[in-house]
Amino acid sequence: MSEIPKAYEPQAVEAKWYQFWLEQRCFVADPARVGPKRPAYAIVIPRPMSLAC
């Protein structure tokens, strides 16, 4: 059994998952999926605070 790394190593996993998300069209809005039982919505994420402030 392999040991779990003590720190997160993004380069080891993110390229694989990002490619999967692109292939699965996870970043593409599909208006055909919106309807009375499935209303459209948006998640608003505030922009990061600037370090220069």
N, C-alpha and C positions, 0 to 999 in steps of 0.2 A: 504494500500500500504506500502511495506517495505521500509525502508530508505537505501540509497546507502552508503556503508562504505566509510569513509574518506580516507582510505589507502587501497592499494591492498593487499588482503590476499590470496596468492597463494595456501596455503594448502586447501582452501575452494573450489577451482575449478580445479587445475591442474591435480589431480589424475584422475578425471572423463575424462577430455579431452585427457590426455595421453593414457588412455585405449582405448578411441574411435579411436585415431590416429593409435594405434597398430592394432586394429580390422579392420580398413579400409586400412591397409597396406600402410600408408602414408610415411613410411620410407624405402620402398622397391622399388628399381629400376626395371622397366619392359622394357627390350629391345624390346619387341613386339610392344610397343607403339611408337617407333621411326620410322620415315619414311620420304619421301621427303617433305610432307606437315607439318611434325612435327619433326624437327631436334633435336638431343640430345644437351643438354647444361649443364653447371655446374655453380654454383654460388660460388665464392671463398670468404670466410670470413676470414679476418686476425685474427691471434691468439691474445688473450688479452695481453696487455702490462703487464710485470711482475712488481710487486710492489718493487722487490729487485733492479731494475735498478737505 
